Amino acid sequence: MPRISRRGLAAFIAIWSLMSGRAFAADALKEIHIDWATYNPVSMVLKQKGLLEKEFAKDGISIVWVQSAGSNKALEFLNAGSIDFGSTAGSAALVARINGNPIKSIYVYSRPEWTALVTGKDSKIATVADLKGKRVAVTRGTDPHIFLVRALLGAGLSEKDITPVLLQHADGKTALIRGDVDAWAGLDPMMAQAEVEDGARLFFRDPAANTWGILNVREQFLKDHPDVVRRVLATYEEARKYSVANYDDLKKTFIAVTKLPDNVVDKQLKERTDLSYNRIGAPQRESILAAGLALQQAGVIDAKTDVKAALDGLIDDQVPLPTN
């Protein structure tokens, strides 16, 4: 029998320990923590139909659902390890990654126009320039916040020219309707509700500046459980395809959760939500990169940051999806 050097033996033990640790991590998985959100309709169908529960029942793995009220909350949960998968806007995920949140973006759940700048029905605000000196409700760390920053930049303004009122999305809508703020960086379905029920006006829209709905996973979870991630995405894809093919069921699920009326839900789902995408490709990369560069120009991202490299570090497009 050939002799093994001490160095070779040490290397073998290290590799064996690493492989055993990963196998143990996979074997020890008992729960998958995943979010659902009203800005991610596919997640609501996934939850309502119990598809993940069915997929992992044979493994003895249970599914723990957590509601995200915005990208900022999903990113907080991911960073804390309280969820394994979280729904965000692509731009919000990029900023979080730059700020040290160890996540990977792995899937597209929608192409939305979920944000715009909103004011009250009797307001004299008509342009972004009119926001100078005004109180604007906004949720930091979300696509509406990034949308607001980019809109201000395009009008030759910055956040220093307004008074940001930091509220979660639903509270921002309430503040606008009450007249506590002059404008709001809105998010559907609250934005659609304000538009339909309260006559709120979307005075600045730019669909191209709405970055994609992206599903993210904790980087460590992806390393420890790559096959689980693959199966989660395959199940997500099943729910997305079902949602596209069965609008009435999608709408019924949405109404059951949100208690919103038909016309509000139709405005969000029919007019401002496209569920026909799944893979993170060139269009998604270009959209998120453009947002990142704009934020860098606005001073939100440090000038020394290599935004493209950060985006490359964020996206993992190697997890396979079903082809049929």
C-alpha positions as a Python dict, from the first residue, in 0.01 Angstrom:
ca = {
    (1, 'M'): (0, 0, 0),
    (2, 'P'): (145, 339, -95),
    (3, 'R'): (237, 565, 194),
    (4, 'I'): (46, 892, 236),
    (5, 'S'): (242, 1198, 340),
    (6, 'R'): (130, 1402, 637),
    (7, 'R'): (44, 1689, 404),
    (8, 'G'): (-160, 1459, 182),
    (9, 'L'): (-338, 1310, 483),
    (10, 'A'): (-420, 1657, 615),
    (11, 'A'): (-558, 1759, 277),
    (12, 'F'): (-771, 1444, 259),
    (13, 'I'): (-911, 1505, 607),
    (14, 'A'): (-991, 1868, 522),
    (15, 'I'): (-1174, 1772, 204),
    (16, 'W'): (-1360, 1489, 377),
    (17, 'S'): (-1464, 1721, 660),
    (18, 'L'): (-1587, 1984, 416),
    (19, 'M'): (-1787, 1731, 215),
    (20, 'S'): (-1928, 1570, 529),
    (21, 'G'): (-2024, 1910, 666),
    (22, 'R'): (-2212, 1998, 349),
    (23, 'A'): (-2385, 1662, 344),
    (24, 'F'): (-2482, 1704, 707),
    (25, 'A'): (-2612, 2057, 637),
    (26, 'A'): (-2830, 1919, 357),
    (27, 'D'): (-2948, 1625, 567),
    (28, 'A'): (-3023, 1849, 865),
    (29, 'L'): (-3253, 2083, 674),
    (30, 'K'): (-3595, 2067, 836),
    (31, 'E'): (-3753, 2396, 728),
    (32, 'I'): (-3746, 2631, 430),
    (33, 'H'): (-3827, 2989, 521),
    (34, 'I'): (-3968, 3184, 227),
    (35, 'D'): (-4155, 3510, 190),
    (36, 'W'): (-4477, 3608, 19),
    (37, 'A'): (-4575, 3961, -76),
    (38, 'T'): (-4864, 4145, -237),
    (39, 'Y'): (-4614, 4290, -486),
    (40, 'N'): (-4526, 3932, -585),
    (41, 'P'): (-4852, 3770, -705),
    (42, 'V'): (-4678, 3442, -792),
    (43, 'S'): (-4575, 3397, -429),
    (44, 'M'): (-4939, 3423, -323),
    (45, 'V'): (-5043, 3146, -564),
    (46, 'L'): (-4746, 2936, -454),
    (47, 'K'): (-4856, 2970, -93),
    (48, 'Q'): (-5229, 2926, -153),
    (49, 'K'): (-5186, 2607, -357),
    (50, 'G'): (-4938, 2454, -112),
    (51, 'L'): (-4702, 2359, -395),
    (52, 'L'): (-4383, 2380, -192),
    (53, 'E'): (-4541, 2185, 91),
    (54, 'K'): (-4626, 1907, -157),
    (55, 'E'): (-4281, 1914, -315),
    (56, 'F'): (-4091, 1874, 12),
    (57, 'A'): (-4334, 1660, 214),
    (58, 'K'): (-4151, 1341, 121),
    (59, 'D'): (-3828, 1488, 261),
    (60, 'G'): (-3985, 1583, 593),
    (61, 'I'): (-3907, 1948, 521),
    (62, 'S'): (-4172, 2199, 626),
    (63, 'I'): (-4235, 2540, 469),
    (64, 'V'): (-4244, 2853, 685),
    (65, 'W'): (-4408, 3154, 519),
    (66, 'V'): (-4319, 3512, 614),
    (67, 'Q'): (-4487, 3821, 469),
    (68, 'S'): (-4261, 4092, 329),
    (69, 'A'): (-4418, 4439, 334),
    (70, 'G'): (-4153, 4572, 95),
    (71, 'S'): (-3812, 4496, -55),
    (72, 'N'): (-3652, 4654, 251),
    (73, 'K'): (-3822, 4404, 482),
    (74, 'A'): (-3739, 4106, 261),
    (75, 'L'): (-3374, 4216, 256),
    (76, 'E'): (-3369, 4264, 634),
    (77, 'F'): (-3509, 3913, 678),
    (78, 'L'): (-3254, 3765, 436),
    (79, 'N'): (-2966, 3944, 606),
    (80, 'A'): (-3081, 3821, 947),
    (81, 'G'): (-3123, 3465, 819),
    (82, 'S'): (-3491, 3461, 916),
    (83, 'I'): (-3587, 3374, 558),
    (84, 'D'): (-3397, 3176, 295),
    (85, 'F'): (-3578, 3318, -11),
    (86, 'G'): (-3704, 3674, -45),
    (87, 'S'): (-3891, 3884, -303),
    (88, 'T'): (-3743, 4222, -395),
    (89, 'A'): (-3692, 4464, -678),
    (90, 'G'): (-3370, 4405, -867),
    (91, 'S'): (-3231, 4749, -784),
    (92, 'A'): (-3299, 4703, -412),
    (93, 'A'): (-3117, 4369, -418),
    (94, 'L'): (-2817, 4533, -586),
    (95, 'V'): (-2792, 4810, -327),
    (96, 'A'): (-2823, 4552, -49),
    (97, 'R'): (-2547, 4338, -200),
    (98, 'I'): (-2321, 4643, -228),
    (99, 'N'): (-2391, 4717, 139),
    (100, 'G'): (-2281, 4368, 240),
    (101, 'N'): (-2601, 4162, 236),
    (102, 'P'): (-2485, 3812, 124),
    (103, 'I'): (-2761, 3728, -124),
    (104, 'K'): (-2787, 3590, -475),
    (105, 'S'): (-3057, 3685, -727),
    (106, 'I'): (-3179, 3371, -901),
    (107, 'Y'): (-3521, 3418, -1061),
    (108, 'V'): (-3761, 3670, -1216),
    (109, 'Y'): (-4117, 3656, -1084),
    (110, 'S'): (-4256, 3959, -1268),
    (111, 'R'): (-4194, 4257, -1491),
    (112, 'P'): (-4398, 4520, -1307),
    (113, 'E'): (-4482, 4882, -1325),
    (114, 'W'): (-4541, 4877, -953),
    (115, 'T'): (-4418, 5223, -866),
    (116, 'A'): (-4483, 5582, -970),
    (117, 'L'): (-4489, 5921, -802),
    (118, 'V'): (-4834, 5989, -664),
    (119, 'T'): (-5015, 6296, -536),
    (120, 'G'): (-5366, 6378, -416),
    (121, 'K'): (-5653, 6442, -655),
    (122, 'D'): (-5665, 6816, -573),
    (123, 'S'): (-5290, 6871, -560),
    (124, 'K'): (-5122, 7127, -785),
    (125, 'I'): (-4815, 6907, -820),
    (126, 'A'): (-4778, 6815, -1186),
    (127, 'T'): (-4407, 6749, -1241),
    (128, 'V'): (-4111, 6614, -1048),
    (129, 'A'): (-3973, 6967, -1029),
    (130, 'D'): (-4281, 7064, -829),
    (131, 'L'): (-4162, 6840, -546),
    (132, 'K'): (-3897, 7092, -440),
    (133, 'G'): (-3959, 7182, -78),
    (134, 'K'): (-4240, 6926, -47),
    (135, 'R'): (-4298, 6639, 195),
    (136, 'V'): (-4273, 6302, 17),
    (137, 'A'): (-4357, 5967, 176),
    (138, 'V'): (-4110, 5695, 82),
    (139, 'T'): (-3984, 5356, 200),
    (140, 'R'): (-3605, 5347, 193),
    (141, 'G'): (-3435, 5045, 40),
    (142, 'T'): (-3716, 4972, -207),
    (143, 'D'): (-3779, 5025, -577),
    (144, 'P'): (-4013, 5322, -508),
    (145, 'H'): (-3730, 5491, -316),
    (146, 'I'): (-3484, 5426, -597),
    (147, 'F'): (-3745, 5541, -850),
    (148, 'L'): (-3787, 5866, -656),
    (149, 'V'): (-3412, 5928, -640),
    (150, 'R'): (-3378, 5872, -1015),
    (151, 'A'): (-3678, 6096, -1091),
    (152, 'L'): (-3533, 6374, -878),
    (153, 'L'): (-3197, 6335, -1049),
    (154, 'G'): (-3365, 6367, -1389),
    (155, 'A'): (-3525, 6694, -1277),
    (156, 'G'): (-3197, 6836, -1150),
    (157, 'L'): (-3293, 6775, -786),
    (158, 'S'): (-3185, 6547, -503),
    (159, 'E'): (-3334, 6418, -179),
    (160, 'K'): (-3192, 6730, -13),
    (161, 'D'): (-3446, 6934, -210),
    (162, 'I'): (-3743, 6752, -56),
    (163, 'T'): (-3843, 6639, 292),
    (164, 'P'): (-3852, 6258, 285),
    (165, 'V'): (-4109, 6115, 525),
    (166, 'L'): (-3996, 5761, 598),
    (167, 'L'): (-4293, 5526, 612),
    (168, 'Q'): (-4366, 5169, 508),
    (169, 'H'): (-4565, 5156, 183),
    (170, 'A'): (-4915, 5116, 327),
    (171, 'D'): (-4853, 5397, 575),
    (172, 'G'): (-4725, 5619, 295),
    (173, 'K'): (-5051, 5572, 110),
    (174, 'T'): (-5250, 5659, 421),
    (175, 'A'): (-5040, 5969, 482),
    (176, 'L'): (-5102, 6089, 126),
    (177, 'I'): (-5478, 6042, 146),
    (178, 'R'): (-5490, 6218, 483),
    (179, 'G'): (-5290, 6511, 346),
    (180, 'D'): (-5000, 6454, 583),
    (181, 'V'): (-4759, 6452, 288),
    (182, 'D'): (-4764, 6623, -51),
    (183, 'A'): (-4662, 6320, -256),
    (184, 'W'): (-4576, 5954, -223),
    (185, 'A'): (-4341, 5716, -398),
    (186, 'G'): (-4613, 5455, -437),
    (187, 'L'): (-4625, 5079, -461),
    (188, 'D'): (-4901, 4850, -587),
    (189, 'P'): (-5150, 4732, -476),
    (190, 'M'): (-5174, 5030, -238),
    (191, 'M'): (-5103, 5267, -527),
    (192, 'A'): (-5380, 5116, -740),
    (193, 'Q'): (-5617, 5139, -444),
    (194, 'A'): (-5538, 5507, -388),
    (195, 'E'): (-5587, 5573, -760),
    (196, 'V'): (-5921, 5392, -788),
    (197, 'E'): (-6079, 5467, -452),
    (198, 'D'): (-5937, 5808, -362),
    (199, 'G'): (-5869, 5971, -698),
    (200, 'A'): (-5494, 5988, -638),
    (201, 'R'): (-5295, 6089, -946),
    (202, 'L'): (-4985, 5919, -1080),
    (203, 'F'): (-4815, 6238, -1194),
    (204, 'F'): (-4484, 6080, -1291),
    (205, 'R'): (-4453, 5737, -1450),
    (206, 'D'): (-4161, 5560, -1615),
    (207, 'P'): (-4214, 5185, -1664),
    (208, 'A'): (-3854, 5134, -1774),
    (209, 'A'): (-3728, 5268, -1440),
    (210, 'N'): (-3925, 5002, -1250),
    (211, 'T'): (-3668, 4727, -1198),
    (212, 'W'): (-3772, 4365, -1221),
    (213, 'G'): (-3935, 4152, -953),
    (214, 'I'): (-3649, 3928, -842),
    (215, 'L'): (-3636, 3626, -612),
    (216, 'N'): (-3323, 3614, -398),
    (217, 'V'): (-3169, 3343, -184),
    (218, 'R'): (-2918, 3362, 99),
    (219, 'E'): (-2579, 3288, -50),
    (220, 'Q'): (-2492, 3036, 221),
    (221, 'F'): (-2821, 2854, 172),
    (222, 'L'): (-2745, 2824, -201),
    (223, 'K'): (-2401, 2680, -123),
    (224, 'D'): (-2534, 2435, 136),
    (225, 'H'): (-2851, 2325, -46),
    (226, 'P'): (-2814, 2369, -424),
    (227, 'D'): (-3061, 2090, -503),
    (228, 'V'): (-3320, 2237, -268),
    (229, 'V'): (-3282, 2574, -443),
    (230, 'R'): (-3329, 2404, -779),
    (231, 'R'): (-3648, 2237, -657),
    (232, 'V'): (-3782, 2561, -508),
    (233, 'L'): (-3730, 2737, -842),
    (234, 'A'): (-3894, 2453, -1033),
    (235, 'T'): (-4196, 2481, -803),
    (236, 'Y'): (-4197, 2861, -835),
    (237, 'E'): (-4199, 2815, -1209),
    (238, 'E'): (-4501, 2586, -1181),
    (239, 'A'): (-4685, 2858, -988),
    (240, 'R'): (-4583, 3128, -1236),
    (241, 'K'): (-4709, 2928, -1533),
    (242, 'Y'): (-5033, 2850, -1352),
    (243, 'S'): (-5080, 3220, -1274),
    (244, 'V'): (-5034, 3316, -1640),
    (245, 'A'): (-5277, 3049, -1761),
    (246, 'N'): (-5542, 3101, -1491),
    (247, 'Y'): (-5599, 3472, -1439),
    (248, 'D'): (-5931, 3424, -1262),
    (249, 'D'): (-5769, 3199, -1001),
    (250, 'L'): (-5478, 3440, -962),
    (251, 'K'): (-5722, 3725, -908),
    (252, 'K'): (-5933, 3520, -665),
    (253, 'T'): (-5625, 3438, -458),
    (254, 'F'): (-5515, 3801, -461),
    (255, 'I'): (-5855, 3926, -347),
    (256, 'A'): (-5880, 3663, -74),
    (257, 'V'): (-5553, 3783, 77),
    (258, 'T'): (-5577, 4159, 25),
    (259, 'K'): (-5958, 4207, 49),
    (260, 'L'): (-5927, 4458, -234),
    (261, 'P'): (-6209, 4509, -487),
    (262, 'D'): (-6201, 4372, -840),
    (263, 'N'): (-6117, 4699, -1015),
    (264, 'V'): (-5817, 4767, -792),
    (265, 'V'): (-5680, 4416, -843),
    (266, 'D'): (-5737, 4431, -1220),
    (267, 'K'): (-5546, 4760, -1236),
    (268, 'Q'): (-5242, 4602, -1071),
    (269, 'L'): (-5254, 4258, -1230),
    (270, 'K'): (-5390, 4333, -1577),
    (271, 'E'): (-5246, 4677, -1645),
    (272, 'R'): (-4917, 4681, -1456),
    (273, 'T'): (-4792, 4324, -1405),
    (274, 'D'): (-4628, 4098, -1665),
    (275, 'L'): (-4565, 3743, -1544),
    (276, 'S'): (-4423, 3607, -1870),
    (277, 'Y'): (-4056, 3616, -1760),
    (278, 'N'): (-3855, 3383, -1540),
    (279, 'R'): (-3482, 3390, -1619),
    (280, 'I'): (-3241, 3665, -1526),
    (281, 'G'): (-3090, 3763, -1860),
    (282, 'A'): (-2959, 4065, -2046),
    (283, 'P'): (-3273, 4283, -2011),
    (284, 'Q'): (-3280, 4234, -1635),
    (285, 'R'): (-2908, 4295, -1599),
    (286, 'E'): (-2926, 4612, -1807),
    (287, 'S'): (-3222, 4748, -1609),
    (288, 'I'): (-3063, 4682, -1270),
    (289, 'L'): (-2725, 4816, -1384),
    (290, 'A'): (-2885, 5137, -1513),
    (291, 'A'): (-3053, 5185, -1175),
    (292, 'G'): (-2725, 5122, -993),
    (293, 'L'): (-2533, 5371, -1206),
    (294, 'A'): (-2805, 5633, -1158),
    (295, 'L'): (-2789, 5582, -782),
    (296, 'Q'): (-2414, 5618, -796),
    (297, 'Q'): (-2455, 5944, -986),
    (298, 'A'): (-2702, 6059, -721),
    (299, 'G'): (-2456, 5977, -443),
    (300, 'V'): (-2655, 5688, -295),
    (301, 'I'): (-2385, 5438, -399),
    (302, 'D'): (-2022, 5527, -329),
    (303, 'A'): (-1837, 5663, -631),
    (304, 'K'): (-1558, 5407, -581),
    (305, 'T'): (-1794, 5110, -611),
    (306, 'D'): (-1764, 4896, -922),
    (307, 'V'): (-2139, 4866, -983),
    (308, 'K'): (-2108, 4617, -1270),
    (309, 'A'): (-1884, 4389, -1064),
    (310, 'A'): (-2133, 4410, -778),
    (311, 'L'): (-2413, 4312, -1017),
    (312, 'D'): (-2209, 4017, -1144),
    (313, 'G'): (-2161, 3910, -783),
    (314, 'L'): (-2533, 3943, -713),
    (315, 'I'): (-2675, 3738, -1000),
    (316, 'D'): (-2653, 3362, -1016),
    (317, 'D'): (-2818, 3247, -1337),
    (318, 'Q'): (-2681, 2892, -1321),
    (319, 'V'): (-2965, 2734, -1124),
    (320, 'P'): (-3152, 2532, -1388),
    (321, 'L'): (-3519, 2590, -1463),
    (322, 'P'): (-3759, 2343, -1627),
    (323, 'T'): (-3761, 2375, -2004),
    (324, 'N'): (-4123, 2270, -2059),
}
